[in-house]
Amino acid sequence: MKLLNEEKHSLSGVNVHTIETTKYKTNTLILKMTAPLKEDTFTLRALLPYVLQSATETHPSATKLRAYLDELYGATLQVDLTKKGENQEITFRIDIANEKYLKDSTPLLKKAITLLSEVLLKPATENGAFVKSTVDKEKRALRQRIQAVFDDKMRYSNLRLVEEMCKEEPYRLHVNGRIEDIEGITPEILHNYYQEALNKDDIHLYIIGDIDVSDVVATVKNEFPLNERERLAHDPLVHKKVSDVNEVIEEQDIKQGKLNIGYRTNVTYSDKQYFALQVFNGIFGGFSHSKLFINVREKASLAYYAASRVESHKGLLMVMSGIEVNKYDQAVTIIKEQMEAMKKGDFTDEEVAQTKAVIHNQLLETVDTARGLVEIMYHNELTNQDISIEEYLKRIDAVSKQEIIKVAEGIDLDTIYFLRGTGGE
């Protein structure tokens, strides 16, 4: 039995994905705009969605827009920014009540599609540019978001690891932009970039819920008159050979040291080895039964936390841990030992089975929400593939111990980054 049935509809300038299901209580619209990460546009792109969600022609202030959402039975509008490989992705999401369960017959889904179209295509403007007061307000908020990363040392150390590891690659650019770029952004500059994004971005719209597919597609066709554009080119992974391990030690006035280690996996979502990499990461550091958690945190009591995660579209594996400053050498040694153990096949069939079971549960939990479902499905669009959730689970199940060892053998240590307290305290 298929968990969910996705239909794809290629309209002018927008790819529409409909998922007709009674699984969720609400209907959800998720629009994704994706473009390559670029030095001269990544801060503009970080600001743009927040300006767009602030006001439209019909609802020309944040207060009026929020009041209208309340009228739509408490609908919600949210934006988000992420990096996937060398791309920067903007997401708009509207969650709205399903009119089938209401006493009156307000066409809520159509109104939601119209509103999303307005947010994207008819933003509030003055003198042919964005409203200055809105841009200024969102510039202040963007500064605060960037500053918040610097204040959160766990996130900061991960950002610094990426900057050091990917110095010559677009992936080094932070999804929220660069604080020094913000001052120079004017309403005119941002509006010019918005028009460029509207004409060039790869745009996908997901509509999920108890819907009438033909009605939905007709409404989108009417509400989103976009120009045709070239599909986002899928950049194959450039295999960077690591000759020397880069070690970076930085000092700040902090009590707990942050040790972050970056590896090149040389595997991304479009590779056959990807599923073996997921199982590898689960055994190595992804879960509470993993080697990093048990050996670094529990047995050796070296870390307050120790875990790893995979960047599926860039081919990176990141280890994150919080340690006492004087445990640095010991912690690095034991983390390296866990990687060597994986390369030698020093893990049991029971660990493999347990990891596969946790991945299963995690995936099914993720697709329990419309947002999670779209995140899983969108991997296919970024890599020109068509792997269903059922197929994904089958491929995880089929991973052998030898495949896990093989994927481990291809992983190279690239950068060790350590944020420590001043004076070695």
Secondary structure, DSSP 4 states (H G I P E B T S, - for coil): --S--EEEEEETTEEEEEEE-SSSSEEEEEEEEEEE--TTTHHHHHHHHHHHTT-BSSS-SHHHHHHHHHHTTS-EEEEEEEEETTEEEEEEEEEEE-GGGSSS---HHHHHHHHHHHHHHSB-EETTEE-HHHHHHHHHHHHHHHHHHHHSHHHHHHHHHHHHHTTTSGGGS-TT--HHHHTT--HHHHHHHHHHHHHHSEEEEEEEES--HHHHHHHHHHH--PPP-PPPP-PPP--PPP-S-EEEEEEES-SSEEEEEEEE----TTSTTHHHHHHHHIIIIISTTSHIIIIIIIIS--EEEEEEEEETTTTEEEEEEEE-GGGHHHHHHHHHHHHHHHHHT-S-HHHHHHHHHHHHHHHHHHTTSHHHHHHHHHHHHHHT----HHHHHHHHHH--HHHHHHHHHT-EEEEEEEEEEGGG-
